Amino acid sequence: MKYWEKITITVVCFPVFVPCIFVCFPCECISLVCLLFCCLSGEGATLHWTQETIATLHSIVNQLKQLLGVERIRLLDVPCGDMAWMSRFLLTRDDVDYTGVDIVPDIIRHHKQKFAAFGWRFYDWDVVRDGVEFSDASFDLILCRTLLQHLYVADILRTLSHFSVAPVKYRQRVFLLTTTFSTHVHNEELNITSENPGRFRRLNLELPPVALVPPLCLVRDGPPNAREAWVQFLGLWELPLRRVLRCWPSASFALRNSAKSLSSCVDWSLKPALVQGGT
C-alpha cells in the first residue's frame, strides 16, 4: 500500500443505542461443518451484540447514498458468516445489493438455498489469498467485520492491499467498514497456542505494523455493558487505504465526553490549540 492522496470528504456517523432483548435462534445448518461454524461464531455475531452494528450500517448506507448520489448501495460482506444479524438488516432495506463471501463451502451452499428468493449473491472464495476477483460486480461499501484480528500480520496487509485496489478496479469511490480495537496500545503477531485456539488477538489498525490514517468515523461495536465493551470498534475508511509512514511515539487521547483512551499514530481528538501569550 502507498501513501495516497489526502481525504477530502467526511462521513459523519451517529451511533444509535437500541434497547433489545437477547433471543436465541436455532441454527439452520445443513452439515456438521456448518453447524460447528454456527456454534463457534461467538457472541459478537448474535442479534443482541449487533444492535448498534445494524444501526451503524443503516446510517452509513443512508449517508453514502447521499454522498455518492445513488439510489442503491452495493455491499460486499467479507466474511458473511452465518448471516444471523445481516439477514435481519437486509430484510429492512430495499436499497442494498448484497454479496456475501466466505471460505466455508457448506455455509455458502446453505445461504444460496435459504436466501435464494431475496436476490442476495454468495461466493465461496478466499479473499485473503485471491482478493476480490471472484466477480465482475462492483461495490460501494466493503464490510470486513471480525476477520482481521484472526489473521497473521502478512495476511492482514495482503487483505487490505486487495481491498485498496477496488477503486481502480471499479473506477469509482469505495469505502471500507472494518473492525479495529482502538483502545489497544500495542499490536502483536498472532500466536496460536492451546490457550488461544481461536486465532484471536486484539488489533488496532491505527498502530504499526498496519498504521492506517485515522478513520472517517469510529463507532463502538457491541453493547455498552458487554464483556468486551468499549474495546471493539468499527472504523470507516475510504479506499485506497493510506498509512502513516512514521509512527513514533504513538498518541493516546480521549474523545470529548468519553473516559476511554484511544491509541493512534495521529492525535485526531481535535483538541483546541493552546493560545500563546494569553491571559
N, C-alpha and C positions, 0 to 999 in steps of 0.2 A: 504494500500500500504506500502511497505517496502523500505528501503534504499538499492537499488540494486547495482550491480557491476558497476564499472566505465565505462563510454562510451569510446570506443576505436576507433571509426571512426568519420569522419567529413563529412557532406554533405554540399557542397557549393551551395548557391542559388544566382542566378543573376536576380534581378528584372528587368523586361523589360517594358519600357514605350511605350505603343502603342497608337497612336492617334486614336480617334474614334468619331463617330457621334452618338448622342443619338437618338435611334429609339424606338418607342413604338410598341410592338407586341400585337395582340389581345389574350386574354386569352381563351384557348380552353378547357373549363371545361364541365363536364357532370352533375354537380349537384350544388345546391346552396351552399352547404358546401365547395365544391372545389372552386367555384367562389369567395367566401368570403376569402378563403385562398390565392388565387392568388392576390386579391386586397389588402390584408394586408401583403404581403410578404415584402414590403418596397423597398427602392431604392438600398439597398445592394444586392438584387437579380437580378437587371437589368443588361443587357449586358453592358451598359455604365459603371456601377460601377465595374464590374467584369473583365474588360480587363486585369488588372495586376494579378488578381487571376488566370485567364486562363493561362497567360504567366508563372506564377509561377508553376502551376500544370504541364505544359509541361516540364519545367526544372527539376522538381523533378522526374517525371516519367522517363525521359531520364537518369538521374543520378542513380536512383535506379536500372534500368536495368543493368547498368554497375557494380554497387556495388554488386548486388545480382547474377549477371551472368545469367540472364534470358532473354527470348525473349519477354515476356508479363508480364504486371503488373496487378495484381488482386486488384481492387479498391472497397472499401466499403464506401458508401456515407451516412452519418447519420447527419441530415435528408436530404432526397433527394429533398424535396420541390417541386416546380413547374417545375423544370428541364429547366428553361428558358435559363440559361447560360451553364449548364452542358451538355445538349444535343448538343450544338454547339461545345463544346470541344471534346466530344466523336466522333462526325462526322468527326473530323480532324485526328483521330487516328485509326489505325488498330491493335494496340498492347496493348489495355486495355480491360480487362474483368471486366465489371461494374456490381455492385449490389447496388441498392438504397433501403433504408429503411425509412419508415415514419409511424407516428402514426395515420395519417388520412386515413381511408379506401378508401374514394372516390378518393383521389389522386392516391393511388396505383392501383385501378381499371382503372382509366383513363390512367396511364402510361403503364399498361400492354396491353391495347388496342392500344394506339397511337404508341408505340415503339416496338410492337411485332416483327417486321421484323428485328430488329437490334441485337437480342440475349441478350439484357440487362435484368437483373433479378430485380424484385421488390418484397418487402415483407412488409406487414402490421404488424409492430412489435414495441413494446415499449422497446427500448434499455435501457432506464433508469431503468426500473423495471426488465427486463428479460435478459439483457446482449446481447451477440452475439450468442446465442444458436439457432437462427432461421434456421440455415442451417449447413450442414456438410462441406460446402465450406471453403477454407482458403483464407486469404488476405495478400497482401504485404503492402498495404497502407490503412489506415483508415482516411477519411476526415470527420471532425466534425466541420463544419463551422456555425457560428452564432446560436449555440444552448445553450452552457453552460451559457451564460450571462442571459438567461431566466429562470434558474433553481435555486432552493434553494441550499444552500451550501451542505447539506446532499446528495441531488440528484447529485450534481456535483461530489462529492467524490465517490459516488456509480458508476456513469457512468465511471469515469476514472479508477476505480478498475476493472470494466467489461472489458475495453479495455486492461488493463495491463495483463490479463490472456491470451491474444491472442497468444503470442509467445509459451506459454506452450501448449495451445490447438492445435495450428497449427504445433508445432515443427519446427519453422523457425523464422527468423527475421521479425519483423513487425514494421512499423513506423506510427506515428500519426501526422496529419497535422490539427491544430485546431486554433480557434480564441482566441486571447488574446489582452488585452488592455495594452500594455507595458509601456505607459506613465502615466498610472493611479497609484496614490501613495498610495491608501488605499482601501482595499476591504471591502464591507459591505454586510450584508444579504439582500436578495431580499425583497423588501417591495412593496406589491401590493396595490395601492391606486387609487382613482378616477383620480389623476394626472399621474399615472403610470399604466394604464390598460393593457399595452403590456408586463408586466412582464419583464422589462428590467432594467439592471444596468451594468455599465462597470465592467469588471472582469479581473484583472491582474493575470494570472496563476503562475507568479513567486513570488507572495506575499502570506502571510497567508490569509485564512486558507488552501490554496492549496499548495503554496510554492514549485513549481517544480524547479528542477535544470534548468540552462539556456538551451534554445533550441539549436539544432544543426544549425538552421538558423532561421532568422526572416525577414519577408517581409511585407511591408505595404499592406493592403488590402483595395483598393479603390483609386480613382483618387486623385492627389495631391491638387486639388482645391476644393474638396468636403467639405460639411459641417462638416463631421467627419474626415477630412484629418489628417493623421499622428496621429490618435488615435487608429484605429482598425488595428490589425496586424494578420498575420498567422505565427504560430510557428511550427517547425518540431521537434518532439521528437521521439527517439527510445523507443519502449515498451520492457519490462515493465517500467513504469514511476518511476522516483526517486524523492524523496522530500528532501528538506533541513530541517534538524532536528531542527536547531536553526536559527532564522532569526530576530536578533535584535542587532544593528539597521539595517534597510534595506539600500541598496545602491542606490544612484541616480547618474547617469552618462550620458554623451553624447558620441555618437559614432563619429568616425572621419568624418569630412565633414558634420556634422549634428548639428543643433542648438537645436534639440529636446532632452529632458532628458528622459531616461528610468529608470524605477524603478524595482529592483530585490533584492532577498536575497543575491545575489552574484554580485560583480562588474566584469562583463565579458567584459569590454571595451578594454582590452589588452593594457592598458597604459604602456609606457616604465617605467621601475623601475628607481627611483632616485639613482644616484651614490653617495655613501657616501664618503666624503673627496675629491670630485672632485673640479676642478677649474672652 
